[in-house]
Amino acid sequence: MSPTSSVAAAVWRQLPFFVWLVALWMLLWGQFTVLAAVTGVVVALVVTRVFRLPAVELSGRVNLWYGLVFVVMFFLALIRGSLLVAWQTLNPRRYPGTAVIAVPLRTDDDLIMAHVGVTASLIPGSLIVDVDRDRRILFLHVLGVSSDRDVENQRRAVQGWESRIVRAVGSRAQLRAIQQIGARSPREGGAPR
């Protein structure tokens, strides 16, 4: 591989993260202007050059349909979680039970694990409190748990997010692994309660 093509490949691999940094900069300022985009590019260049991290290897596979499914399901879970947490705090007759649960993930990928953790934490009613990277276990503090069945529903819900993320951006090997596990356990969790 020539030096030019290896540089182009490295730039192509990091492009999604660079674009994300620019978008994050624009979101932080709440401005979607040319000036915000230009300053975002400058900040992204400085951040990626000063704080050099090892390159993250992406799977190279993006399924737009499952990406759209993920986004729609995520927004529905946000709305549902917000309403449930609001009801639990306003209902004076019932104390919403809480628990810290362990959720074993089925894929062995740091990026997928990070996506699942962020997704689970963004949905009201659950928050990542610890991660066991070696054993691929997320520990979540969850609201609205009053039985073992509720705990299992929460666990399945987080594993459902893992499945959706793998279907959207996971590698082909990860997708096969999730599909094989799904064939053995047909009931996939939905949004955390």
C-alpha positions in Angstrom: 0.0 0.0 0.0 1.5 3.4 -1.0 1.9 6.2 1.6 -0.7 8.3 -0.1 -3.3 5.5 0.0 -2.6 4.7 3.6 -3.0 8.3 4.6 -6.3 8.4 2.6 -7.5 5.2 4.3 -6.6 6.7 7.8 -8.5 9.9 6.9 -11.5 7.9 5.7 -11.6 5.8 8.9 -11.5 8.9 11.1 -13.9 11.0 9.1 -17.0 10.0 11.0 -15.4 11.0 14.3 -14.2 14.3 12.8 -17.7 15.1 11.5 -19.1 14.2 14.9 -16.7 16.6 16.7 -17.8 19.4 14.3 -21.5 18.6 14.9 -20.9 18.4 18.7 -19.2 21.8 18.6 -22.2 23.3 16.7 -24.6 21.6 19.2 -22.7 23.0 22.2 -23.0 26.5 20.8 -26.5 26.0 19.6 -25.7 27.5 16.2 -25.8 25.9 12.8 -24.0 28.6 10.9 -21.0 28.7 8.6 -19.0 30.4 11.3 -19.9 27.6 13.8 -19.0 25.0 11.2 -15.6 26.6 10.4 -14.7 27.1 14.1 -15.8 23.5 14.7 -13.4 22.2 12.0 -10.6 24.2 13.6 -11.4 22.9 17.0 -11.7 19.3 15.7 -8.3 19.6 14.0 -6.7 20.9 17.2 -8.4 18.2 19.3 -7.4 15.4 17.0 -3.8 16.6 16.6 -3.1 17.5 20.3 -5.0 14.6 21.9 -3.9 11.8 19.6 -5.6 8.5 20.4 -5.2 5.2 18.7 -7.3 4.9 15.6 -10.7 3.2 16.3 -11.4 0.5 13.8 -14.9 0.8 12.4 -16.7 -2.2 11.0 -17.1 -0.6 7.6 -20.7 -1.7 7.5 -23.6 0.6 8.0 -27.2 -0.5 7.6 -29.3 2.6 7.1 -32.6 0.8 7.7 -31.5 -0.5 11.1 -29.9 2.9 11.8 -33.3 4.5 11.3 -35.0 1.8 13.4 -32.5 2.5 16.1 -33.2 6.3 16.0 -37.0 5.9 16.0 -36.9 3.3 18.8 -34.5 5.5 20.8 -36.8 8.5 20.6 -39.8 6.4 21.6 -37.8 5.1 24.6 -36.8 8.6 25.5 -40.5 9.7 25.5 -41.6 6.6 27.4 -38.8 6.8 29.9 -39.5 10.5 30.6 -43.2 9.8 31.1 -42.5 6.8 33.4 -39.9 8.7 35.5 -42.2 11.7 35.8 -45.1 9.4 36.9 -42.9 7.6 39.4 -41.8 10.9 41.0 -45.3 12.4 41.1 -47.1 9.3 42.4 -47.1 9.7 46.2 -48.6 6.3 46.9 -45.9 4.2 45.3 -42.1 4.3 45.9 -40.4 3.4 42.6 -38.1 0.5 43.4 -34.5 0.8 42.4 -31.8 -1.8 41.7 -28.2 -2.1 40.3 -28.3 -4.8 37.7 -25.5 -6.5 35.7 -26.1 -6.8 32.0 -23.8 -9.2 30.1 -23.2 -8.1 26.6 -23.0 -10.6 23.8 -20.5 -8.9 21.5 -16.8 -8.4 22.2 -16.2 -4.8 20.9 -15.3 -1.7 22.9 -17.1 0.6 20.5 -20.3 -1.4 20.6 -20.0 -1.5 24.4 -19.6 2.3 24.6 -22.6 2.8 22.3 -24.8 0.5 24.4 -23.7 2.2 27.6 -24.4 5.7 26.3 -27.8 4.6 24.9 -28.8 3.0 28.2 -27.7 6.0 30.2 -29.5 8.5 28.0 -32.9 6.9 28.5 -34.5 8.2 31.6 -34.7 5.7 34.4 -31.4 4.0 33.9 -27.7 5.0 34.4 -24.4 3.2 33.9 -22.6 3.0 37.2 -19.8 0.6 36.3 -18.3 -1.3 33.4 -16.4 -4.6 33.6 -14.6 -4.4 30.3 -12.9 -7.8 30.5 -16.1 -9.7 31.1 -18.2 -7.4 28.9 -20.7 -6.5 31.7 -22.5 -3.2 32.2 -23.8 -2.3 35.6 -26.8 -0.1 35.6 -28.8 1.7 38.3 -32.4 1.5 37.2 -35.7 2.9 38.5 -39.1 1.1 38.6 -37.8 -2.3 39.6 -39.9 -4.2 42.1 -39.4 -7.9 41.1 -37.0 -10.3 39.5 -39.2 -10.1 36.4 -38.6 -6.3 36.2 -34.8 -6.9 36.5 -34.9 -9.4 33.7 -37.0 -7.1 31.5 -34.4 -4.3 32.1 -31.6 -6.7 31.2 -33.3 -7.8 28.0 -34.0 -4.2 27.1 -30.3 -3.3 27.3 -29.4 -6.4 25.3 -32.1 -5.3 22.8 -30.2 -2.0 22.3 -27.0 -3.9 21.8 -28.8 -5.9 19.0 -30.1 -2.8 17.3 -26.7 -1.1 17.4 -24.9 -4.2 16.0 -27.6 -4.5 13.2 -27.0 -0.8 12.4 -23.1 -0.5 12.6 -21.7 -3.8 13.7 -19.3 -6.1 11.8 -20.7 -9.0 9.8 -19.2 -11.4 12.4 -21.0 -9.5 15.2 -24.2 -9.5 13.3 -24.0 -13.3 12.8 -23.3 -13.8 16.5 -26.3 -11.6 17.5 -28.6 -13.4 15.0 -27.5 -16.8 16.3 -28.2 -15.7 19.9 -31.6 -14.2 18.7 -32.5 -17.5 17.1 -32.0 -19.3 20.5 -33.9 -16.6 22.5 -36.6 -15.2 20.3 -37.8 -12.6 22.7 -35.7 -9.4 22.3 -36.0 -6.6 24.8 -37.3 -3.2 23.9 -36.9 0.1 25.7 -35.9 0.1 29.3 -38.7 0.9 31.7 
